Amino acid sequence: MQMKTLATIRNLDFTFEHSPARIISNRNCPEIKLAGLTVGPFEEGNEYETYYWIALELDKSGIAHFREDENLGVAKLNKVQWTERVQTPGQISKLPEEFYPKLRRCLAELKREASKSPEKVLEHERGKHLTRDIVNSRLRKIISIASAPAQTEQVLKNLTEEERFLYGQLYTLINDWRTQILEYDEVKE
């Protein structure tokens, strides 16, 4: 099951890397030709949409930057964590689009920044703490609903793709276990 989970997370991450992302050009830049792909030209201050992996490279090179709403940061994690905490135990709040891929990239960026700048270490630690709190809270809720009878789409609508996969695996495992335990008519006496 661990390999299946890892493959599923990698597949979802691959899909995220190839999903559209919004960027804003930092400067004028001519057309850039890549293997079978052309991006640009870019005019300073204009907004463009491209694949996330291309947007990341344009960001790294200083040609463009992500729109503010495209990325997660500690402030957004704070908001997600607060929202998750105020939900009743059976309720799961809706997460921002592509939450988990963005979360992994946010934590990696905070770690890079912390390694370069001592004043960023606390922000990295805060990000890790918020992440653990969000994940643990949602995990408890997913386990709870996976232990109950089959859920309606209304209950599951706020789960991310990663969480839906986990819910499905847990639901199957728990129900198989429950069936085995409750099969008392086949017990040898």
N, C-alpha and C positions, 0 to 999 in steps of 0.2 A: 504494500500500500504506500510505503514511503516513496518509491520510485514513481508511482502513478501521481502522487501529490506533487512531487518535484517537477515532473513533466508537465502537469497541468499549470502550475505556477509559471514555468518557463514559457509555455505556449501563450498564456495570457500576457506575459511580459513582452514577448515577441510581437503580439498583436498591438500592444500599447506603443511599442517603438515605431510601428508602421501606421499609427493613427494620426489624424491631422492635429497640428498644433498651431497656435496663433503666435506670431512674432511681430516685433516692431523693428524696423531697420534703424540702425544707429548712424549709418552713413550711406552715401550713394555707392553702389557697387555694380559693376557690369555682370552680365550673365555668367554663370558658373556651370561648366559642363562636367558632369560626373559620368561614370560608366553607364551609358544608356539613359541618363537623366539630366535634365537641364533645370537649374533654378535661377531665379532672378530674371532680369535685373532688378535691383532694389533702389528705391529712392528714400533718402533720409526722412524719418518720421512716419513713413507709411506702414500700414499693417498688412501682413501677408499670412497665408496659410500654407504650410508645408508639412511633410512627415515629421514626426517628433525627432527621429534620429538626425535628420538634416537640420532641424531647428537647433538641436543641441550643439552641433558642430558650428553653426553660424553664431551661436551664443558664445561658445568657447573662443572663436576667432575674433570676436568683437564686432562682427558685421551687423548683428542684430541681437535683440534680447527678447525673452519670453514676456508675453503680457503678464501683468501681475496676477491675474486670476488663473493662469495656467499652472502655477507652482504652489506647492505647499510650503509652509514655514511654521515656525514655532507659534506665531499668533493664530494661524488657522488651526493648528493642532490643539491649541488651548480651547478654541471655540468648539471643535469636534468633541473633545473630551468633556467639556461642560455639558453639551447637548446630550451626550451619551449618558452622563450621570443623572440627568434630571428625568430620563425616561423611566417608566415603570418597568419592573423586572421582565415582563414578557414582551415589551416593545423594543424594537430596534429602529433607531433613527436612520434617515437616509444620509449616506456619506457623499462627499463631493465626487464628481465623476473621476473614474480611474484612480481612486484613492490609494490603493495598495502599491501600484507601480510608482505613483508620485511620492508616496511615503518612503519607499526604499531609496529613491533618488534624493529626497530631502535629507534623510539620515546620512547618506553617503557624502553629500555636500557639506553638511554640518561637521562631519568627521574630518573631511579635508580641511575645512576652515579652522577647526580646532587644532589640527596638527601644525598649522602655519601661524596661528595667532592665539596666545594664551588667554586672551580675553574672550575668545569664542568657546572655550572649553565648557563653561557653565551653560551656554546656549545649547551645545551638543548634549550635555547631560540632561537638560530640561526636555529636549526633544525626545531622547531615549525614554525618559520617565513617562512623558505623555503618551508615547507610542505603546509602551507596555500597558498602561492603564486602559487605553482605548481597546487594544487587542484583547486583553483579559476580560474586560467588561462585555465585549461583543461575543467572545468565546463562551462565556457563561450562558449568555442568552441563546446562542445557537445550540449548545448542548441541551438546554432546557426544552427548546421547541423540537429538537430532534428526538427527545425522549417521549414526547407526547404523540397522540395520534397524528396521522398525515395532516399537514398544514395546507391551507388554501393559499392561492396566489396572493391574496390580500395580505397575509401574514408574511410571506416571503418576498414581497416586492422591494423591500429596502435592503435586501442582501446584495452584496457585490457578487461578481462571478466567482471569485475565490471562496467567498462564504457559502454560496449555493453549492459549490463542489463539496465543501466540508460538510454542510448540512446533509447532502445526499449520502455521503459516505457514512456519517454517524447514524443517520436514520436507518440505513440498511443494517449496519452492524448491531445497533441496539435492538432492532426488531428481530433479527436473526437470533440474537442472544436470548431475548425474551421468549421467543417461540421454543427454543431448546429447553429453557428452564421450565416452561409451562406444559411441556409434552409429558404429562404424567401417566397417560394411558399406555405408554410403551415401556414403562419401567419394569424391569424383571424383578420378581419377588422371590 
